[in-house]
Amino acid sequence: MTNKRPKILAFAGSLRERSLNKRVLKTAIRGAEDAGAEVTSVDLRDYPMPLYNSDDHERDGFDENALRLQGLLVEHDGLLIASPEYNGSLPAALKNAIDWASRRSDRYERGKIFRGKVAAMMTASPGSLGGVRSLAHLRGVLTSVGVIVLPQEVAVTFAEDKFEGEGWEMTDERTKVNLEALGAALVEMLRMTRAGS
């Protein structure tokens, strides 16, 4: 069995600077790190991409930021993703990033970026449903590109009340435990699936 630390790429689907989902993600990251993972956290705002259009792709080549994102994805074993719910689904920026990264580029073959990776999902919302409807859609998208998605997921309801003002530190102990456990579960699954590799 390998002793190599699992490498996890963490990001939120929201582009807002202090989004609830970015703040919730931070707690899950801590759980993954405490379980022994090496976690790289990125912001999708640092990887702006045009809406995917295969005509533009053929004419202008592969988007530079999408290629950077592909490189990051290839280097990591697992994904921690926090997705807000926009009109009952995942945000366009998150879907567009996945669409770009799943395509063939000059450096990577189509289907090689996501296949076999393991993901854990969470969501947060100021409302009573916690954004949970977005996760069913995100699960379908990730599964379609070959990602293994953990069955457990966390939807943080009334998320604004789980932090002290605009702070990043979660004050609700039960939610904190659930999110840290999700991060740890991803690490455990990565260790199981990569044993002996």
trRosetta pair geometry for C-beta under 8 A, 3 or more apart (Angstrom, degrees):
i j d omega theta_ij theta_ji phi_ij phi_ji
1 195 4.7 -36 -126 -155 93 90
1 196 5.9 -48 -99 -56 47 63
2 194 6.5 -60 48 135 128 95
2 195 6.8 -169 23 -140 81 36
2 196 6.6 -146 -17 -46 87 9
2 197 6.0 -56 -11 60 140 60
4 194 7.7 -83 70 135 111 132
5 36 5.8 -140 -130 155 93 84
5 37 6.2 141 173 -135 94 31
5 38 4.9 89 119 -19 127 99
6 36 7.3 82 26 105 90 87
6 37 4.7 -43 77 -116 94 92
6 38 7.2 -174 90 27 44 73
6 77 5.1 -99 -158 61 83 140
6 78 6.1 21 167 5 120 121
6 186 8.0 -171 124 129 151 82
6 187 5.5 177 47 -137 140 70
6 190 3.9 77 -123 117 146 144
6 191 6.4 -94 -43 -58 123 69
6 194 7.0 150 -97 33 94 147
7 37 7.1 151 -99 -170 17 88
7 38 5.0 -25 -107 72 69 103
7 39 7.9 161 -161 -86 49 31
7 40 7.2 17 -176 -4 92 105
7 75 6.6 -80 131 138 150 75
7 76 4.5 -127 120 -128 99 65
7 77 5.1 113 55 5 73 90
7 78 7.4 162 89 28 46 76
8 32 5.5 -61 39 172 161 150
8 37 4.9 23 -2 167 118 139
8 38 7.1 161 22 81 72 49
8 39 4.7 -22 71 -108 102 76
8 40 7.2 -179 90 27 51 67
8 76 6.0 83 -138 -167 12 119
8 77 6.9 -49 -74 62 55 80
8 78 4.5 -29 -108 77 84 98
8 79 6.9 169 -161 -85 78 15
8 80 5.6 47 166 -15 123 102
8 186 6.6 76 -110 127 138 131
8 187 7.4 -71 -44 -80 135 78
8 190 7.5 -116 -71 -47 97 160
9 39 7.9 155 -93 -158 16 62
9 40 5.4 -23 -111 70 64 100
9 42 6.7 -12 -168 10 94 113
9 72 5.8 110 -118 150 141 102
9 73 6.4 -87 19 -102 165 51
9 75 7.8 101 -61 76 117 85
9 76 4.0 178 -27 32 99 172
9 78 7.4 -179 25 92 66 47
9 79 5.6 -22 68 -109 87 69
9 80 7.4 -167 92 27 40 72
10 25 5.9 144 172 175 113 116
10 28 7.5 170 -134 93 130 104
10 29 5.2 3 -97 -91 176 108
10 32 7.6 -177 -66 36 129 154
10 39 5.5 18 -10 -173 123 109
10 40 6.9 172 23 84 78 45
10 41 4.6 -30 75 -103 107 72
10 42 7.3 150 77 20 54 64
10 79 7.5 145 -89 -166 41 50
10 80 4.0 -11 -109 65 90 110
10 81 7.6 -163 -147 -69 53 39
11 25 7.6 -38 154 -155 8 160
11 41 7.0 145 -77 -160 56 58
11 42 5.0 -29 -85 70 111 81
11 43 7.0 168 -136 -97 95 21
11 44 6.0 100 178 -46 128 87
11 79 7.9 -43 28 -160 87 93
11 80 7.7 134 18 83 44 69
11 81 6.4 -6 69 -114 70 70
11 82 7.8 -140 114 33 36 77
12 19 6.1 178 136 78 151 132
12 21 4.3 138 -152 118 123 106
12 22 4.5 -103 -1 -76 157 67
12 25 5.2 -125 -66 -25 101 147
12 43 7.7 -9 42 -124 90 62
12 44 7.3 -113 77 -1 59 107
12 81 7.5 135 -107 -164 32 54
12 82 4.3 -27 -112 71 85 101
12 83 7.3 171 -164 -79 60 35
12 84 7.6 49 175 -21 102 87
13 21 6.6 -37 43 127 75 162
13 44 7.2 29 -137 -9 30 152
13 81 6.9 52 -41 -179 94 97
13 82 6.8 -137 9 98 79 54
13 83 4.0 41 4 -122 139 71
13 84 5.9 -140 79 24 105 72
13 90 5.8 -104 -152 -168 163 94
13 91 4.6 153 151 33 109 113
13 93 6.6 145 -176 78 70 92
13 94 3.4 -26 -133 -59 103 139
13 134 7.9 -157 55 168 157 141
13 138 7.8 -112 -56 -99 148 132
14 19 3.6 137 107 -134 150 173
14 20 7.7 94 -10 46 166 62
14 21 4.8 137 0 47 123 124
14 22 6.3 -105 66 -31 114 93
14 82 7.7 -40 7 108 99 97
14 83 7.9 149 -31 -147 76 36
14 84 4.8 65 -67 -7 107 125
14 91 6.5 135 -88 -23 48 159
15 19 7.7 100 60 -42 24 137
15 44 6.2 -85 -92 83 77 106
15 45 5.3 113 -151 -74 84 94
15 91 7.7 -165 -11 156 89 155
15 93 5.5 94 -46 -1 113 173
16 19 3.8 116 70 -66 106 95
16 22 7.5 -141 83 -2 80 124
17 45 8.0 0 -88 -24 64 162
18 22 6.9 -126 -155 64 27 128
18 23 7.0 36 -179 -50 69 112
18 166 5.7 12 161 -170 154 103
19 22 4.6 97 61 3 87 100
19 23 7.0 -156 95 -3 49 86
19 84 6.7 -94 -178 -48 130 130
20 23 5.7 -61 -152 40 34 111
20 24 6.1 34 152 -20 69 107
20 84 7.2 101 61 -93 97 108
20 124 4.2 -135 133 111 109 124
20 125 7.0 149 86 -84 151 19
20 126 7.1 -165 -49 -51 159 72
20 156 7.4 -152 158 87 114 127
20 159 4.4 87 -169 115 135 141
20 160 6.8 -75 -96 -68 126 63
20 163 8.0 -154 -127 -2 79 135
21 24 5.6 -49 -139 38 34 111
21 25 6.2 43 155 -27 63 104
21 82 3.9 164 -179 135 93 114
21 83 6.6 176 -144 21 150 1
21 84 5.0 -114 -34 -52 138 84
21 122 7.7 159 -146 103 84 89
21 123 6.7 -33 -108 -144 109 48
21 124 5.1 -178 -83 38 60 102
21 131 7.8 -56 -80 65 110 177
22 25 5.6 -50 -148 31 30 117
22 26 6.9 42 151 -30 60 97
22 43 7.7 17 -117 -111 129 93
22 82 6.9 -180 -71 76 29 140
23 26 5.8 -42 -159 16 34 116
23 27 7.7 32 147 -15 58 97
23 124 7.5 -78 66 63 89 168
23 159 7.9 135 75 165 117 117
23 163 6.1 -19 157 -76 148 149
23 167 8.0 104 -141 110 131 46
23 168 5.4 -146 -130 -135 90 60
23 170 7.4 137 151 -67 96 84
24 27 6.0 -54 -167 29 41 110
24 28 7.0 33 144 -12 70 104
24 82 5.5 149 81 -134 105 144
24 122 5.9 -145 134 127 123 130
24 123 7.9 42 88 148 159 12
24 124 4.3 170 -30 -40 150 140
24 154 7.9 -165 173 106 124 119
24 156 5.3 -151 -115 5 140 152
24 159 6.5 -58 -61 -145 122 131
24 162 8.0 47 -92 91 91 140
24 170 7.5 72 -112 -79 54 125
24 179 6.3 -144 -177 -115 80 146
25 28 5.7 -59 -153 40 40 109
25 29 6.2 47 149 -27 71 103
25 41 7.5 131 132 -134 121 115
25 80 6.5 128 -154 133 94 110
25 82 4.0 -114 -66 -11 103 137
25 122 7.0 170 -87 65 64 124
26 29 5.6 -50 -150 30 32 117
26 30 6.8 37 151 -23 62 99
26 41 7.9 31 -100 -120 68 155
26 168 5.7 2 56 179 169 104
27 30 5.7 -48 -157 27 35 113
27 31 7.0 36 147 -18 62 101
27 170 4.9 10 -78 -8 139 137
27 175 7.8 43 120 128 167 86
27 176 5.6 -119 -158 -133 136 67
27 179 4.2 51 109 106 114 142
27 180 6.2 -82 161 -56 84 76
27 183 7.9 -155 122 -21 56 133
28 31 5.5 -51 -156 32 40 115
28 32 6.6 39 148 -18 68 103
28 80 5.6 173 119 -167 123 131
28 82 7.3 166 23 -62 139 109
28 120 7.1 -165 -177 108 135 127
28 122 5.9 -168 -51 -5 150 151
28 154 7.5 -174 -82 39 122 140
28 179 4.5 -98 -68 175 76 91
28 180 6.8 -157 -114 -83 38 32
28 182 5.3 -41 -129 80 110 109
28 183 4.1 154 178 -55 66 106
29 32 5.7 -56 -151 37 35 110
29 33 6.2 32 153 -17 69 107
29 39 5.1 156 -155 144 94 163
29 41 6.1 -10 -109 -74 153 121
29 80 6.4 163 -81 93 71 162
29 183 6.2 -170 -77 -116 10 144
30 33 5.7 -55 -144 39 31 110
30 34 6.1 33 156 -20 66 107
30 180 6.0 -47 90 -109 92 97
30 183 6.9 132 66 52 45 167
31 34 5.8 -54 -144 37 28 111
31 35 6.4 23 155 -15 62 110
31 179 6.3 -174 -15 122 137 63
31 180 3.0 162 -82 -159 112 54
31 181 6.2 -90 -152 -19 148 19
31 182 6.5 92 82 58 155 59
31 183 3.0 132 81 56 101 118
31 184 4.7 -90 165 -29 99 83
32 35 5.8 -62 -151 40 30 109
32 37 4.3 -42 162 46 92 136
32 39 5.3 99 98 -68 126 130
32 80 6.3 -105 -36 -60 152 143
32 183 3.5 -103 -39 178 77 104
32 184 6.6 -154 -87 -66 41 39
32 186 6.0 -24 -104 66 110 116
32 187 5.3 152 -145 -46 71 111
33 36 7.8 135 -178 -1 30 8
33 37 6.0 -88 -88 65 37 78
33 38 7.9 60 -115 -107 77 23
33 39 5.5 -82 -67 7 92 122
33 183 7.6 -20 5 155 59 138
34 180 6.9 8 36 -165 136 111
34 183 7.8 83 36 103 91 124
34 184 6.9 -43 78 -82 95 104
35 183 6.7 177 9 122 125 85
35 184 4.0 150 -62 -125 140 77
35 187 3.9 157 112 56 130 156
35 188 6.9 -79 -176 -42 141 77
36 187 6.0 130 58 -176 82 142
37 78 7.6 -64 -138 51 142 128
37 183 7.6 -129 30 170 137 93
37 186 7.5 -2 -54 99 158 99
37 187 4.6 -127 -44 -102 113 112
37 190 7.3 75 -100 53 116 149
39 80 7.2 -6 -138 14 118 136
40 72 7.0 -140 109 -160 144 108
40 76 6.6 -121 35 -81 117 130
42 46 6.5 -110 -175 53 91 126
42 47 7.3 36 156 -17 126 121
42 72 6.6 16 -35 -174 156 164
43 46 5.0 90 75 -4 87 102
44 47 5.7 -71 -154 51 50 99
44 93 5.7 117 134 147 144 118
44 94 7.0 -95 -82 -85 165 63
44 97 5.9 -91 -134 -62 119 151
45 48 7.0 6 -166 -59 42 87
47 65 4.3 150 -161 174 66 111
47 66 7.4 111 177 -73 108 38
47 68 6.2 -151 -116 80 105 114
47 69 5.0 77 -155 -61 153 114
47 97 6.7 74 105 -121 125 115
48 65 6.0 131 60 0 44 176
49 52 7.5 13 138 -62 121 75
49 63 5.0 87 -136 137 98 162
49 65 5.2 -143 -71 79 85 118
49 66 5.2 74 -110 -56 138 95
49 96 6.1 -177 82 139 114 112
49 97 6.6 138 26 -95 135 63
49 100 5.3 -62 173 -49 163 163
50 53 7.3 -51 124 12 113 100
50 56 6.7 -82 99 132 141 160
50 63 6.6 -166 27 -95 86 136
51 92 7.9 -32 -107 169 100 116
51 96 5.9 -89 -123 -123 56 131
52 57 7.2 15 -161 -51 77 120
52 96 5.9 178 -13 -150 95 78
52 99 4.4 -125 2 121 156 126
52 100 5.4 -158 -82 -69 115 74
52 103 7.3 166 -145 -31 131 140
53 56 4.2 69 78 10 104 110
53 57 6.7 -176 88 -14 51 85
54 57 5.1 -49 -143 35 38 120
54 58 6.3 39 157 -19 68 102
55 58 6.0 -57 -151 37 28 107
55 59 6.2 15 156 -9 64 113
56 59 5.8 -63 -141 45 30 105
56 60 5.4 -15 177 19 71 118
57 60 7.0 -64 -114 54 14 81
57 61 7.3 -51 -170 135 48 9
57 62 6.6 27 -152 -92 88 53
57 63 7.8 -65 -108 -23 79 83
57 103 6.8 -84 -141 160 154 159
61 106 7.6 -7 -161 -33 102 118
62 66 6.2 -118 172 79 88 118
62 67 5.6 96 124 -61 117 106
62 103 7.3 -175 -121 101 105 116
62 105 4.1 77 -124 -130 169 94
62 106 6.1 -144 17 -5 132 86
63 66 4.0 78 74 8 103 112
63 67 6.8 -169 92 -12 53 83
63 100 6.0 -43 43 -151 127 134
64 67 5.7 -54 -152 33 31 113
64 68 6.7 34 149 -19 64 102
65 68 5.4 -46 -149 33 39 115
65 69 6.5 39 151 -18 65 102
66 69 5.6 -53 -150 37 34 112
66 70 6.4 42 149 -23 64 101
66 97 7.6 -173 -113 -143 80 58
66 100 3.7 -108 -125 157 130 127
66 101 6.1 -151 -165 -70 85 58
66 103 7.7 6 160 48 140 110
66 105 7.3 179 113 -82 104 134
67 70 5.4 -46 -148 31 34 116
67 71 6.6 39 151 -22 62 101
67 105 5.5 153 -102 -166 90 158
67 106 7.8 -6 -114 40 130 90
67 107 6.4 95 -151 22 105 129
68 71 5.7 -52 -155 31 32 115
68 72 6.8 31 149 -17 63 103
69 72 5.7 -52 -152 35 36 112
69 73 6.3 37 152 -20 67 106
69 97 6.3 -127 -171 -165 167 99
69 100 7.1 71 61 98 136 115
69 101 5.2 -89 113 -88 114 114
70 73 5.7 -57 -148 36 31 112
70 74 6.3 34 155 -23 66 106
70 101 5.2 172 -80 -141 74 79
70 105 6.1 -145 1 11 172 146
70 107 7.0 142 106 78 137 117
70 108 5.3 -150 171 16 135 149
70 113 5.5 -82 -140 -114 85 128
71 74 5.9 -53 -148 32 29 112
71 75 6.7 26 155 -18 61 109
71 107 7.5 -6 -75 112 89 154
72 75 5.9 -64 -155 35 31 111
72 76 6.7 8 158 -7 66 114
73 76 6.3 -76 -151 42 30 100
73 79 7.9 -1 -131 -80 87 113
73 101 5.9 94 -12 -171 156 134
73 113 5.1 38 107 -176 137 96
73 114 6.9 -41 173 -77 135 63
73 117 7.5 -69 -176 -65 91 160
74 108 6.7 -143 -69 -99 133 137
74 112 7.7 19 -106 129 103 95
74 113 6.4 -75 -67 -130 80 66
76 79 7.2 102 116 -72 129 65
76 117 7.4 50 105 -131 82 124
77 117 6.6 164 169 -132 37 78
77 118 7.0 2 144 30 81 93
77 190 5.2 95 123 -148 130 123
77 194 6.4 -33 -148 -56 144 148
78 117 6.1 156 -106 -175 35 86
78 118 4.7 -31 -113 71 96 84
78 119 6.6 164 -168 -85 74 39
78 120 7.4 26 172 -1 117 89
78 186 5.4 136 168 170 150 111
78 187 7.7 -140 35 -83 163 44
78 189 7.7 116 -105 83 137 101
78 190 4.9 -81 -43 -78 131 129
79 117 6.0 59 -14 148 103 127
79 118 7.4 -173 25 94 73 41
79 119 4.0 -17 67 -109 104 91
79 120 7.4 -175 93 29 61 57
79 142 7.9 -152 71 -134 145 131
79 147 7.0 -33 27 -144 133 137
80 119 7.5 174 -78 -156 24 67
80 120 5.5 -9 -114 63 68 97
80 122 7.8 1 -176 10 83 107
80 183 6.4 12 -111 -111 138 84
80 186 6.4 -136 -80 9 90 175
81 94 7.8 104 -167 -152 120 129
81 119 6.0 -1 6 -168 113 117
81 120 7.4 167 28 84 69 48
81 121 5.3 -22 73 -110 95 71
81 122 7.5 168 92 30 49 65
81 138 7.0 -166 115 176 136 141
81 142 7.9 -168 26 -76 156 139
82 121 7.7 141 -94 -164 33 55
82 122 4.9 -26 -107 77 79 91
82 123 6.5 147 -165 -94 67 37
82 124 6.8 -1 -171 2 116 99
83 90 4.9 -41 -174 -125 137 96
83 91 6.9 -159 -160 9 87 89
83 94 5.9 58 -120 -119 104 178
83 121 6.7 -21 11 -159 108 103
83 122 7.8 151 22 81 65 42
83 123 5.4 -39 72 -95 67 96
83 131 7.3 -177 102 154 69 128
83 134 4.9 -152 118 136 112 130
83 135 6.8 152 60 -83 119 62
83 138 5.1 172 13 -68 166 151
84 91 6.0 46 64 -40 93 115
84 123 6.5 129 -107 -153 26 91
84 124 7.1 -47 -98 62 74 65
84 125 6.9 118 -146 -83 79 82
84 131 5.7 -102 -155 -130 46 144
84 134 6.6 130 122 -40 29 171
85 88 6.5 15 -179 -102 107 14
85 89 7.1 114 -154 46 70 17
85 90 7.6 -59 -114 -88 46 37
85 123 6.2 57 -37 -173 91 139
85 125 6.0 -19 28 -77 110 131
85 129 7.7 -31 27 101 165 115
85 131 3.7 -174 -12 -144 109 77
85 132 7.4 -13 -62 32 141 27
85 133 5.5 80 -136 60 136 88
85 134 3.8 -143 -96 -35 76 115
86 89 6.2 -42 71 70 72 68
86 90 7.0 19 31 146 95 17
86 91 4.8 91 -6 -92 134 66
86 92 7.3 -68 78 -14 156 74
86 134 7.3 72 17 -98 57 122
88 133 4.7 -57 -151 128 65 143
88 134 7.3 172 163 -69 26 63
88 137 7.9 105 136 -27 68 138
89 133 7.1 -62 -65 126 37 97
89 134 5.8 91 175 -117 19 69
89 137 4.6 19 -141 11 81 174
90 94 5.1 -91 161 78 113 129
90 95 5.6 133 97 -52 112 96
90 134 4.9 109 -76 -166 60 98
90 137 5.3 -150 -10 99 94 117
90 138 4.8 107 -67 -71 135 92
90 141 7.0 -74 25 6 150 147
91 94 4.8 90 66 8 87 102
91 95 7.0 -160 95 -3 45 88
92 95 5.7 -59 -145 42 34 109
92 96 5.8 35 158 -22 69 110
93 96 5.8 -55 -143 38 26 112
93 97 6.4 31 155 -22 61 105
94 97 5.8 -53 -149 32 30 111
94 98 6.6 26 154 -14 63 105
94 138 7.5 -27 131 -110 138 109
95 98 5.8 -58 -153 38 32 109
95 99 6.2 36 150 -23 67 107
95 141 6.6 -114 -121 -125 83 159
96 99 5.4 -50 -145 34 33 115
96 100 6.4 32 157 -17 65 103
97 100 6.0 -53 -148 37 29 108
97 101 6.1 21 158 -14 65 113
98 101 5.9 -59 -139 42 29 107
98 102 6.0 28 161 -23 65 112
98 114 7.9 38 -153 -70 90 145
98 141 5.9 70 116 155 162 124
98 142 7.6 -96 -136 -84 144 62
98 145 6.7 -148 179 -16 105 156
99 102 6.2 -62 -147 33 23 109
99 103 7.1 27 154 -31 58 105
100 103 6.1 -61 -164 18 33 113
101 113 5.4 -168 156 147 88 160
101 114 7.3 96 119 -48 109 103
102 110 7.0 46 153 -152 64 78
102 111 7.6 41 -171 -72 80 38
102 113 6.1 -138 -106 53 42 128
102 114 6.2 -22 -102 -3 88 125
102 145 4.8 -99 -112 -125 129 130
103 110 6.0 -33 -162 -105 33 97
104 108 7.0 -153 -144 98 48 64
104 109 5.8 -20 -119 -156 94 37
104 110 3.8 -55 -54 -43 88 91
105 108 5.1 37 46 43 97 81
108 112 5.5 -146 -177 72 95 119
108 113 5.9 69 152 -67 148 93
109 112 4.5 79 66 -11 88 128
111 114 7.8 -80 -158 47 35 82
111 115 5.7 31 169 -34 71 130
111 145 7.7 -160 -121 -163 53 69
111 146 6.7 89 -160 -21 74 145
112 115 6.4 -56 -125 26 24 114
113 145 7.6 -32 76 168 95 122
114 117 5.6 -88 -165 24 54 120
114 142 7.3 -151 -174 -156 137 67
114 145 4.1 40 68 131 153 110
114 146 5.0 136 104 63 91 94
114 147 5.0 -63 173 -55 108 91
115 145 7.3 -116 -62 149 63 64
115 146 3.3 -32 -104 138 66 155
115 147 7.7 -110 -102 -61 23 46
116 146 6.4 -15 -15 151 50 110
116 148 7.1 2 -156 -10 28 106
117 146 7.6 83 26 110 78 87
117 147 5.1 -33 74 -121 90 84
117 148 7.1 -166 94 28 38 78
118 147 7.2 141 -109 -172 17 79
118 148 4.8 -30 -105 75 71 102
118 149 7.7 157 -161 -90 56 23
118 150 6.9 64 177 -48 97 85
118 186 6.5 161 121 -155 109 81
118 189 5.2 -168 177 116 156 120
118 190 5.6 -154 50 -78 137 77
118 193 6.2 154 -45 23 135 154
119 142 5.6 -85 38 -167 154 152
119 147 5.0 21 -6 169 120 130
119 148 7.2 160 18 80 72 49
119 149 5.0 -27 68 -108 99 70
119 150 6.9 -131 93 2 49 82
119 186 7.6 -31 -177 -125 19 120
120 149 7.7 137 -91 -160 28 65
120 150 4.8 5 -100 23 76 133
120 152 7.5 -10 -139 84 99 84
120 153 7.4 171 -172 -105 68 64
120 182 5.2 148 172 167 136 95
120 183 6.9 -173 79 -92 157 37
120 185 6.6 123 -102 81 138 98
120 186 4.1 -93 -22 -70 130 120
121 135 5.3 138 129 -137 136 103
121 138 5.8 147 -132 103 145 134
121 139 6.7 -105 1 -70 160 82
121 142 7.8 -150 -61 -5 125 155
121 149 6.5 4 -14 -159 115 112
121 150 7.5 -170 13 53 74 90
121 153 4.8 -14 79 -126 91 112
122 135 8.0 -17 -133 -94 10 125
122 153 6.3 178 -88 -172 48 74
122 154 4.3 -6 -121 64 100 93
122 155 7.3 -176 -162 -76 62 35
122 156 7.1 38 174 -16 106 99
122 179 6.5 47 -118 -123 159 91
122 182 6.2 104 -64 120 117 167
123 130 6.1 115 98 142 95 82
123 131 3.6 -136 151 100 122 119
123 132 6.3 176 63 -82 135 37
123 134 5.4 142 -110 61 149 118
123 135 5.6 -123 -18 -52 129 103
123 153 7.7 25 4 163 91 112
123 154 7.5 -178 31 97 55 59
123 155 5.1 -5 64 -118 97 73
123 156 7.0 -157 99 24 48 75
124 130 6.5 -51 -130 -165 34 78
124 131 6.0 20 63 15 15 137
124 155 7.5 165 -84 -166 38 48
124 156 3.9 -9 -110 61 86 115
124 159 3.9 77 -179 -91 105 156
125 129 6.5 -1 65 76 148 72
125 130 5.0 162 34 -153 101 22
125 131 3.8 157 -38 -38 115 91
125 155 7.6 -11 13 -176 102 91
125 156 7.2 156 22 83 55 70
125 157 6.8 -18 65 -121 87 46
125 159 6.0 126 56 -2 22 116
126 158 6.5 26 -170 -130 44 38
126 159 6.0 -84 -79 43 42 82
126 160 4.9 20 -114 -13 93 113
127 130 7.1 -130 82 -44 72 30
127 131 7.7 123 52 -45 99 63
127 157 7.0 -71 103 -148 46 78
127 158 7.3 -79 119 -69 7 54
128 157 5.6 23 -154 -157 32 123
128 158 6.9 23 -91 -46 50 89
129 132 5.3 -113 164 22 87 98
129 133 6.7 12 149 -16 139 94
129 155 7.1 -54 151 163 57 140
129 157 6.8 159 68 -106 10 101
130 155 3.4 112 110 154 130 95
130 156 5.3 161 -148 70 111 27
130 157 3.8 -74 -64 -68 100 65
130 158 7.8 -48 -82 4 81 50
130 159 7.1 108 -131 -45 75 100
131 134 5.2 -23 170 16 88 119
131 135 7.5 94 125 -28 81 92
131 155 5.9 -168 63 -147 72 96
131 156 7.7 9 29 52 110 66
132 135 5.7 -47 -164 19 51 115
132 136 7.8 51 149 -19 70 92
132 153 8.0 123 -136 111 84 123
132 155 3.9 -22 -77 -99 92 159
133 136 6.4 -46 -164 23 45 109
133 137 7.4 35 147 -7 67 106
134 137 5.9 -66 -163 43 41 109
134 138 6.0 37 148 -20 76 111
135 138 5.4 -53 -139 41 36 111
135 139 6.0 45 157 -26 67 103
135 153 5.3 120 -169 163 152 158
135 155 6.9 -109 -15 -74 139 104
136 139 5.7 -50 -148 32 28 115
136 140 6.7 29 152 -18 60 104
137 140 5.8 -55 -154 34 33 112
137 141 6.5 30 151 -17 66 105
138 141 5.7 -54 -148 37 35 111
138 142 6.1 30 157 -16 68 108
139 142 6.0 -58 -144 40 27 107
139 143 6.1 28 158 -19 64 111
139 149 5.1 -174 -136 104 83 169
139 153 7.9 -84 -68 -62 119 148
140 143 5.8 -57 -143 38 27 111
140 144 6.3 30 157 -25 62 108
141 144 5.8 -57 -153 30 28 113
141 145 7.0 8 157 -4 62 106
142 145 6.3 -69 -155 42 32 97
142 147 4.0 -60 172 60 93 132
142 149 5.3 99 96 -64 134 120
143 146 7.8 81 -175 -46 32 9
143 147 6.4 -88 -78 63 32 76
143 149 6.1 -71 -64 0 87 119
148 189 7.8 -155 114 160 123 132
148 193 7.5 162 58 -95 158 160
150 153 7.2 151 91 -64 92 69
150 182 7.6 155 90 -157 152 81
150 185 6.0 102 -149 123 153 118
150 186 6.3 -98 -38 -87 143 74
150 189 6.2 -147 -90 -24 105 162
152 182 6.3 -150 118 -113 112 85
152 185 6.0 -2 58 114 136 170
153 182 7.4 60 -136 -127 28 131
154 175 7.8 118 -177 -157 127 76
154 178 5.2 138 -119 138 128 111
154 179 5.6 -159 101 -89 172 67
154 182 5.2 -96 -17 -50 122 149
156 159 4.5 73 120 -93 111 102
156 162 6.3 -72 -177 5 122 162
156 175 5.7 71 -123 -153 102 130
156 179 7.6 4 -68 -67 120 118
158 161 4.8 -9 147 25 103 119
158 162 7.1 122 105 -30 74 93
159 162 5.3 -54 -156 24 48 118
159 163 7.5 23 159 -5 71 102
160 163 7.0 -74 -163 40 35 96
161 172 7.4 66 114 -56 78 127
162 170 5.6 -16 150 -149 98 89
162 171 6.3 176 175 50 45 75
162 172 4.1 -61 -137 3 87 125
162 175 5.4 -36 -141 57 138 158
163 166 7.4 17 125 -154 129 8
163 167 5.3 -170 175 68 102 80
163 168 7.4 -14 -142 -110 129 6
163 169 7.1 131 -140 75 85 45
163 170 6.1 -64 -87 -110 75 48
163 171 6.1 134 -124 4 23 97
164 167 4.5 13 70 26 85 137
164 169 6.9 1 23 71 107 92
164 171 5.4 99 -41 -45 85 135
170 175 6.3 -125 -180 95 135 107
170 176 4.6 167 100 -84 130 98
170 179 7.3 131 -19 35 170 146
172 175 4.2 40 101 24 116 114
172 176 6.2 167 88 -21 59 88
173 176 5.4 -56 -146 36 30 117
173 177 6.4 32 157 -21 65 104
174 177 5.9 -54 -152 33 30 111
174 178 6.5 29 151 -18 64 106
175 178 5.6 -54 -149 36 35 113
175 179 6.2 30 156 -16 68 107
176 179 6.1 -60 -148 38 27 107
176 180 6.2 23 157 -14 64 110
177 180 5.9 -58 -144 41 28 108
177 181 6.1 30 155 -22 64 109
178 181 5.7 -57 -149 36 27 113
178 182 6.6 32 151 -24 62 102
179 182 5.5 -47 -151 28 35 114
179 183 6.8 34 151 -15 63 101
180 183 5.7 -51 -153 36 36 112
180 184 6.3 34 150 -17 66 107
181 184 5.5 -55 -145 41 34 111
181 185 6.2 41 153 -26 66 103
182 185 5.6 -50 -146 31 30 113
182 186 6.8 35 153 -21 61 100
183 186 5.9 -52 -157 29 33 112
183 187 6.9 31 149 -16 63 103
184 187 5.6 -53 -154 35 38 113
184 188 6.4 40 150 -21 68 104
185 188 5.5 -51 -147 36 35 114
185 189 6.4 34 154 -18 66 105
186 189 5.8 -56 -149 37 31 109
186 190 6.3 32 153 -19 65 107
187 190 5.7 -56 -148 37 31 112
187 191 6.4 32 153 -20 65 104
188 191 5.8 -54 -151 34 31 111
188 192 6.5 29 152 -18 64 106
189 192 5.6 -54 -148 36 34 112
189 193 6.1 21 159 -11 69 110
190 193 6.1 -59 -138 43 28 102
190 194 5.8 0 169 5 65 119
191 194 6.4 -73 -135 52 20 93
191 195 6.5 50 159 -62 61 87
192 195 6.1 -27 -154 -18 27 113
194 197 4.6 -77 -165 28 71 128
